[in-house]
Amino acid sequence: MRARQGLVNNPQILAQDELSEINPSTVHDRHANPDGGLDKILTHYPGILIPPLCRVGYSGNQEKELLETGGGTAVKISDPIIVQHDEWKYLLAALKDNPKLSYICTAGNHVQKLVLAAPLAIATFILRYVPRLCNHGKINILVIGAEWFDALDNGRWYQLISDLCGSSFKVEATLVGPDVFMENDRQTRLSSMVNSRYPEAVIIKARVEDATIDLSAFDLFVFFQPGMECHQREWMEGALPRIVKTGKPIMATSFNRDEYAMDVKYLEAHGYAVEGEPLENPFFIQHHGVVNGVSQWGRVLYKIAPVLPPSDHTVAGCTIRQK
């Protein structure tokens, strides 16, 4: 296992299966010690990129303040629910005791998972890879290639990202994709409840290349299961170069480790790169499809480096497939 160096000066991102190798004397178990405070965040997300934030004194279940060294605003992290619980059954049980979110539990488990999967994946990504976004008063998120699953109840569920991160920033979500279903096909059994609580997302039924969007206005870009192998021309020659030019964080997901490895292969062949190690998301959705068999929506999360390929880069090792 790689040496675990100081989180502030030289952060490391460790895979989930490496957690068991960490010296137990230096780690607080988040189930055995529910009041472990910020230690739980650092344990569950051992590679959390605290810089340019620095840790300030904390103890027990007191609120923790992470102060930006450059004179920015303070961020209070009150033990995010996704840090306290790393399995669906525990997370859903905890929602029943949360006055703000307990209404979600009035639906069946399957509906709860459907509406929570996308905001949970993004919140998990933020805490792991770009926690500095929690400093923002508002986060503008663009979901690219959005389909019906990403736009349930007109995207109102993305407003939960802040709560799931244990923060208070506002969320503005824009969903763009040619396959977004009509509004009546996006409703769930929780529609009436969520409609009265949160604003809907901006939904654009078009390819991102064809939409009139100011990409510089967004703080985070999200590709849910982009399928680099089958759609490489669409992404590599269309959306990705424009997005990478913004220099903003780019989140992507894969159904499993094998698909992740394939996505990385195609990204690298086109001159792009991935930052850090992938993260296996415990809050994935398992689908049983007639054609593709069992798939795991949002199983692997990873970060695409916002760096353009060299101008003289030539694609090698991959054959461009027509859509």
TORVEXRO-496850 format. One record per residue (C-alpha): residue number from 1; residue in three letters; x, y, z. Coordinates in steps of 0.5 Angstrom, whole numbers. Each point is the difference from the previous one (the first is absolute). Example, Ala and Ser with C-alpha at 12.3 -4.5 7.8 and 13.67 -1.06 7.14 Angstrom:
<sites>
+-----+-----+-------+-------+-------+
|   i |  aa |    px |    py |    pz |
+-----+-----+-------+-------+-------+
|   1 | ALA |    25 |    -9 |    16 |
|   2 | SER |     2 |     7 |    -2 |
+-----+-----+-------+-------+-------+
</sites>
This chain:
<sites>
+-----+-----+-------+-------+-------+
|   i |  aa |    px |    py |    pz |
+-----+-----+-------+-------+-------+
|   1 | MET |     0 |     0 |     0 |
|   2 | ARG |     2 |     7 |    -1 |
|   3 | ALA |     3 |     4 |     6 |
|   4 | ARG |    -6 |     4 |     2 |
|   5 | GLN |     4 |     7 |     1 |
|   6 | GLY |    -3 |     7 |     3 |
|   7 | LEU |    -7 |     1 |    -3 |
|   8 | VAL |     1 |     8 |     0 |
|   9 | ASN |     7 |     0 |    -3 |
|  10 | ASN |     0 |    -6 |    -5 |
|  11 | PRO |    -7 |    -3 |     0 |
|  12 | GLN |    -1 |    -7 |    -2 |
|  13 | ILE |    -6 |    -4 |    -3 |
|  14 | LEU |     0 |    -7 |     2 |
|  15 | ALA |    -5 |    -5 |    -3 |
|  16 | GLN |    -6 |    -3 |     4 |
|  17 | ASP |     4 |    -7 |     1 |
|  18 | GLU |     6 |     4 |     3 |
|  19 | LEU |    -4 |     2 |     6 |
|  20 | SER |     1 |    -7 |     4 |
|  21 | GLU |     8 |     1 |    -1 |
|  22 | ILE |     0 |     7 |     4 |
|  23 | ASN |     3 |    -1 |     7 |
|  24 | PRO |    -7 |    -1 |     4 |
|  25 | SER |     3 |     4 |     6 |
|  26 | THR |     0 |     7 |    -5 |
|  27 | VAL |    -7 |    -1 |    -2 |
|  28 | HIS |    -7 |     1 |     3 |
|  29 | ASP |    -5 |    -5 |    -2 |
|  30 | ARG |    -6 |     4 |    -2 |
|  31 | HIS |    -5 |    -5 |     2 |
|  32 | ALA |     3 |    -2 |     7 |
|  33 | ASN |     2 |     7 |     1 |
|  34 | PRO |    -6 |     4 |    -2 |
|  35 | ASP |     2 |     7 |     3 |
|  36 | GLY |     7 |    -1 |    -4 |
|  37 | GLY |    -1 |     7 |    -3 |
|  38 | LEU |     5 |     2 |    -6 |
|  39 | ASP |     4 |    -6 |     1 |
|  40 | LYS |    -6 |    -4 |    -3 |
|  41 | ILE |     0 |     4 |    -6 |
|  42 | LEU |     8 |    -1 |    -1 |
|  43 | THR |    -1 |    -7 |     2 |
|  44 | HIS |    -6 |    -2 |    -5 |
|  45 | TYR |     4 |     5 |    -6 |
|  46 | PRO |     7 |    -1 |     2 |
|  47 | GLY |     2 |     4 |    -6 |
|  48 | ILE |    -4 |     6 |     1 |
|  49 | LEU |     3 |     6 |    -3 |
|  50 | ILE |     0 |     5 |     6 |
|  51 | PRO |     5 |     5 |    -3 |
|  52 | PRO |    -1 |     6 |    -1 |
|  53 | LEU |    -4 |    -2 |     6 |
|  54 | CYS |     3 |    -1 |     7 |
|  55 | ARG |    -3 |    -4 |     6 |
|  56 | VAL |    -1 |     4 |     6 |
|  57 | GLY |    -1 |    -3 |     7 |
|  58 | TYR |    -6 |    -4 |     1 |
|  59 | SER |    -2 |    -6 |     5 |
|  60 | GLY |    -6 |    -4 |     1 |
|  61 | ASN |    -6 |     1 |    -3 |
|  62 | GLN |     1 |     8 |    -1 |
|  63 | GLU |    -1 |     4 |    -6 |
|  64 | LYS |     7 |     0 |    -4 |
|  65 | GLU |     2 |     6 |    -4 |
|  66 | LEU |     5 |    -1 |    -6 |
|  67 | LEU |     3 |     7 |    -1 |
|  68 | GLU |     3 |     2 |    -7 |
|  69 | THR |     7 |     2 |     1 |
|  70 | GLY |    -1 |     5 |    -5 |
|  71 | GLY |    -5 |     4 |     4 |
|  72 | GLY |    -6 |    -3 |    -3 |
|  73 | THR |    -6 |    -1 |     4 |
|  74 | ALA |    -1 |    -6 |     5 |
|  75 | VAL |    -4 |    -6 |    -2 |
|  76 | LYS |    -3 |    -4 |     6 |
|  77 | ILE |    -1 |    -8 |    -1 |
|  78 | SER |    -5 |    -3 |     4 |
|  79 | ASP |     2 |    -7 |    -1 |
|  80 | PRO |    -3 |    -1 |    -7 |
|  81 | ILE |    -5 |    -6 |     0 |
|  82 | ILE |     4 |    -3 |    -5 |
|  83 | VAL |     6 |    -1 |     4 |
|  84 | GLN |    -4 |    -2 |     6 |
|  85 | HIS |    -3 |    -6 |    -4 |
|  86 | ASP |     3 |    -4 |    -6 |
|  87 | GLU |    -6 |    -5 |    -2 |
|  88 | TRP |    -7 |     2 |    -3 |
|  89 | LYS |    -4 |    -4 |     6 |
|  90 | TYR |     4 |     5 |     5 |
|  91 | LEU |    -1 |     6 |    -4 |
|  92 | LEU |    -7 |    -1 |    -1 |
|  93 | ALA |    -1 |    -2 |     7 |
|  94 | ALA |     3 |     7 |     3 |
|  95 | LEU |    -4 |     4 |    -5 |
|  96 | LYS |    -6 |    -2 |     4 |
|  97 | ASP |     3 |     4 |     6 |
|  98 | ASN |     2 |     6 |    -4 |
|  99 | PRO |    -6 |     5 |     1 |
| 100 | LYS |     2 |     3 |    -7 |
| 101 | LEU |     0 |    -6 |    -4 |
| 102 | SER |    -4 |    -5 |     3 |
| 103 | TYR |    -6 |     1 |    -5 |
| 104 | ILE |     5 |    -4 |    -5 |
| 105 | CYS |    -2 |    -6 |     4 |
| 106 | THR |    -7 |     0 |    -1 |
| 107 | ALA |     1 |    -3 |    -7 |
| 108 | GLY |     3 |    -7 |    -1 |
| 109 | ASN |     7 |    -2 |     1 |
| 110 | HIS |     1 |     0 |    -8 |
| 111 | VAL |    -3 |     7 |    -1 |
| 112 | GLN |     5 |     2 |     6 |
| 113 | LYS |     6 |    -2 |    -4 |
| 114 | LEU |    -2 |     2 |    -7 |
| 115 | VAL |    -1 |     7 |     3 |
| 116 | LEU |     6 |     0 |     4 |
| 117 | ALA |     5 |    -3 |    -5 |
| 118 | ALA |     2 |     6 |    -4 |
| 119 | PRO |     1 |     5 |     6 |
| 120 | LEU |     3 |    -5 |     4 |
| 121 | ALA |     5 |    -2 |    -5 |
| 122 | ILE |     2 |     8 |    -1 |
| 123 | ALA |     0 |     1 |     7 |
| 124 | THR |     5 |    -6 |     1 |
| 125 | PHE |     4 |     3 |    -6 |
| 126 | ILE |     1 |     7 |     3 |
| 127 | LEU |     2 |    -3 |     7 |
| 128 | ARG |     5 |    -4 |    -3 |
| 129 | TYR |     3 |     4 |    -5 |
| 130 | VAL |    -2 |     7 |     0 |
| 131 | PRO |    -2 |     2 |     7 |
| 132 | ARG |     2 |     7 |    -1 |
| 133 | LEU |    -7 |     1 |    -4 |
| 134 | CYS |    -3 |     0 |     7 |
| 135 | ASN |     3 |     7 |     1 |
| 136 | HIS |    -5 |     2 |    -5 |
| 137 | GLY |    -6 |     4 |     1 |
| 138 | LYS |    -3 |    -3 |    -6 |
| 139 | ILE |     2 |    -6 |    -5 |
| 140 | ASN |    -2 |     0 |    -7 |
| 141 | ILE |     0 |    -7 |    -3 |
| 142 | LEU |    -1 |    -3 |    -7 |
| 143 | VAL |    -2 |    -7 |    -1 |
| 144 | ILE |     2 |    -2 |    -7 |
| 145 | GLY |    -3 |    -5 |    -4 |
| 146 | ALA |    -6 |     0 |     5 |
| 147 | GLU |    -5 |    -6 |    -1 |
| 148 | TRP |    -7 |    -1 |     4 |
| 149 | PHE |     3 |    -3 |     6 |
| 150 | ASP |     5 |     7 |     1 |
| 151 | ALA |    -7 |     4 |    -1 |
| 152 | LEU |    -5 |    -3 |     5 |
| 153 | ASP |    -5 |     5 |     3 |
| 154 | ASN |     3 |     5 |    -5 |
| 155 | GLY |     7 |     0 |     4 |
| 156 | ARG |    -2 |     3 |     6 |
| 157 | TRP |     4 |    -6 |     4 |
| 158 | TYR |     6 |     3 |    -2 |
| 159 | GLN |    -2 |     6 |     6 |
| 160 | LEU |     2 |    -6 |     5 |
| 161 | ILE |     7 |     0 |    -2 |
| 162 | SER |     2 |     6 |     5 |
| 163 | ASP |    -4 |    -4 |     6 |
| 164 | LEU |     4 |    -7 |    -2 |
| 165 | CYS |     7 |     4 |     0 |
| 166 | GLY |    -2 |     3 |     7 |
| 167 | SER |     0 |     7 |    -3 |
| 168 | SER |    -4 |     6 |    -1 |
| 169 | PHE |     2 |     2 |    -7 |
| 170 | LYS |    -6 |     1 |    -6 |
| 171 | VAL |     0 |    -5 |    -6 |
| 172 | GLU |    -2 |     2 |    -7 |
| 173 | ALA |    -1 |    -6 |    -4 |
| 174 | THR |     0 |     0 |    -8 |
| 175 | LEU |    -1 |    -6 |    -3 |
| 176 | VAL |     1 |    -1 |    -8 |
| 177 | GLY |    -1 |    -6 |    -4 |
| 178 | PRO |    -4 |    -2 |    -6 |
| 179 | ASP |    -3 |    -6 |     3 |
| 180 | VAL |    -3 |     4 |     6 |
| 181 | PHE |    -7 |    -3 |     0 |
| 182 | MET |    -6 |     4 |     0 |
| 183 | GLU |    -3 |     3 |     7 |
| 184 | ASN |    -5 |    -5 |     1 |
| 185 | ASP |     5 |    -5 |     0 |
| 186 | ARG |     4 |     3 |     5 |
| 187 | GLN |    -5 |     0 |     6 |
| 188 | THR |     1 |    -5 |     6 |
| 189 | ARG |    -4 |    -1 |     6 |
| 190 | LEU |     3 |     5 |     4 |
| 191 | SER |    -1 |     6 |    -5 |
| 192 | SER |    -6 |     3 |     4 |
| 193 | MET |     5 |     1 |     6 |
| 194 | VAL |     6 |     2 |    -4 |
| 195 | ASN |    -3 |     5 |    -4 |
| 196 | SER |    -2 |     4 |     6 |
| 197 | ARG |     7 |     0 |     2 |
| 198 | TYR |     5 |     1 |    -5 |
| 199 | PRO |     0 |     4 |    -7 |
| 200 | GLU |     1 |    -5 |    -6 |
| 201 | ALA |     6 |     0 |    -4 |
| 202 | VAL |     1 |     3 |    -7 |
| 203 | ILE |    -1 |    -5 |    -5 |
| 204 | ILE |     3 |     0 |    -7 |
| 205 | LYS |    -2 |    -5 |    -5 |
| 206 | ALA |     6 |     0 |    -5 |
| 207 | ARG |     7 |    -2 |     0 |
| 208 | VAL |     5 |     5 |     4 |
| 209 | GLU |     3 |     2 |    -7 |
| 210 | ASP |    -6 |     2 |    -3 |
| 211 | ALA |    -3 |     4 |     7 |
| 212 | THR |     1 |     7 |     1 |
| 213 | ILE |     4 |    -1 |     7 |
| 214 | ASP |     5 |     5 |     3 |
| 215 | LEU |     5 |    -6 |     2 |
| 216 | SER |     4 |     5 |     4 |
| 217 | ALA |    -6 |     1 |     5 |
| 218 | PHE |     0 |    -7 |     3 |
| 219 | ASP |     4 |    -2 |     6 |
| 220 | LEU |     0 |    -8 |    -1 |
| 221 | PHE |    -2 |    -4 |    -6 |
| 222 | VAL |    -3 |    -7 |     0 |
| 223 | PHE |     1 |    -6 |    -5 |
| 224 | PHE |    -5 |    -6 |     3 |
| 225 | GLN |     3 |    -6 |    -4 |
| 226 | PRO |     2 |     4 |    -6 |
| 227 | GLY |     2 |    -7 |    -4 |
| 228 | MET |     6 |     2 |    -2 |
| 229 | GLU |     1 |    -6 |    -5 |
| 230 | CYS |    -6 |     1 |    -3 |
| 231 | HIS |    -1 |     7 |     0 |
| 232 | GLN |     7 |     3 |    -1 |
| 233 | ARG |     0 |     4 |    -6 |
| 234 | GLU |    -6 |     4 |     3 |
| 235 | TRP |     4 |     1 |     7 |
| 236 | MET |     7 |     1 |    -3 |
| 237 | GLU |    -2 |     4 |    -6 |
| 238 | GLY |    -6 |     3 |     3 |
| 239 | ALA |    -1 |     2 |     7 |
| 240 | LEU |     6 |    -2 |     4 |
| 241 | PRO |     5 |     5 |    -3 |
| 242 | ARG |    -5 |     6 |     1 |
| 243 | ILE |    -1 |    -2 |     7 |
| 244 | VAL |     8 |    -2 |     2 |
| 245 | LYS |     1 |     8 |    -3 |
| 246 | THR |    -4 |     2 |     6 |
| 247 | GLY |     5 |    -3 |     5 |
| 248 | LYS |    -5 |    -2 |     5 |
| 249 | PRO |    -1 |    -7 |     3 |
| 250 | ILE |    -3 |    -5 |    -4 |
| 251 | MET |    -3 |    -6 |     3 |
| 252 | ALA |    -2 |    -7 |    -4 |
| 253 | THR |    -3 |    -6 |     2 |
| 254 | SER |     1 |    -7 |    -2 |
| 255 | PHE |    -4 |    -7 |     1 |
| 256 | ASN |     5 |    -4 |     3 |
| 257 | ARG |     8 |     0 |     0 |
| 258 | ASP |     1 |    -3 |    -7 |
| 259 | GLU |    -4 |     5 |    -3 |
| 260 | TYR |     4 |     5 |     4 |
| 261 | ALA |     6 |    -3 |    -3 |
| 262 | MET |    -3 |     1 |    -7 |
| 263 | ASP |    -2 |     7 |     1 |
| 264 | VAL |     7 |     2 |     2 |
| 265 | LYS |     3 |    -4 |    -6 |
| 266 | TYR |    -4 |     4 |    -5 |
| 267 | LEU |     1 |     7 |     4 |
| 268 | GLU |     8 |    -1 |     0 |
| 269 | ALA |     0 |    -2 |    -7 |
| 270 | HIS |    -3 |     6 |    -2 |
| 271 | GLY |     5 |     4 |     4 |
| 272 | TYR |    -4 |     1 |     7 |
| 273 | ALA |     1 |    -2 |     7 |
| 274 | VAL |    -3 |    -2 |     6 |
| 275 | GLU |     2 |     3 |     7 |
| 276 | GLY |     1 |    -4 |     6 |
| 277 | GLU |    -3 |    -7 |     1 |
| 278 | PRO |    -7 |    -2 |    -1 |
| 279 | LEU |    -5 |    -1 |     6 |
| 280 | GLU |    -5 |    -6 |     0 |
| 281 | ASN |    -7 |     4 |     2 |
| 282 | PRO |    -4 |    -4 |     5 |
| 283 | PHE |    -6 |     3 |    -2 |
| 284 | PHE |    -1 |    -3 |    -7 |
| 285 | ILE |    -6 |    -2 |    -3 |
| 286 | GLN |    -1 |    -7 |    -3 |
| 287 | HIS |    -4 |    -1 |    -6 |
| 288 | HIS |    -2 |    -7 |    -3 |
| 289 | GLY |     0 |     2 |    -8 |
| 290 | VAL |    -3 |    -5 |    -5 |
| 291 | VAL |     6 |     1 |    -5 |
| 292 | ASN |     6 |     2 |     4 |
| 293 | GLY |    -2 |    -4 |     6 |
| 294 | VAL |     2 |     3 |     7 |
| 295 | SER |     3 |     7 |     0 |
| 296 | GLN |     2 |     4 |     6 |
| 297 | TRP |    -2 |     7 |    -1 |
| 298 | GLY |     5 |     5 |     3 |
| 299 | ARG |     5 |    -6 |     3 |
| 300 | VAL |     7 |     3 |    -1 |
| 301 | LEU |     1 |     8 |     0 |
| 302 | TYR |     6 |     3 |    -3 |
| 303 | LYS |     3 |     7 |    -2 |
| 304 | ILE |     2 |     2 |    -7 |
| 305 | ALA |     6 |     5 |     0 |
| 306 | PRO |    -2 |     7 |    -3 |
| 307 | VAL |     6 |     0 |    -4 |
| 308 | LEU |     0 |     0 |    -8 |
| 309 | PRO |     4 |    -5 |    -4 |
| 310 | PRO |     6 |     2 |    -3 |
| 311 | SER |    -1 |     4 |    -7 |
| 312 | ASP |     4 |    -5 |    -4 |
| 313 | HIS |    -4 |    -6 |     4 |
| 314 | THR |    -2 |    -6 |    -5 |
| 315 | VAL |    -5 |    -5 |     2 |
| 316 | ALA |     4 |    -7 |     2 |
| 317 | GLY |    -2 |    -7 |     2 |
| 318 | CYS |    -8 |     1 |    -2 |
| 319 | THR |    -4 |     0 |    -6 |
| 320 | ILE |    -5 |     5 |     0 |
| 321 | ARG |    -7 |    -3 |    -1 |
| 322 | GLN |    -6 |     4 |    -3 |
| 323 | LYS |    -6 |     1 |     5 |
+-----+-----+-------+-------+-------+
</sites>
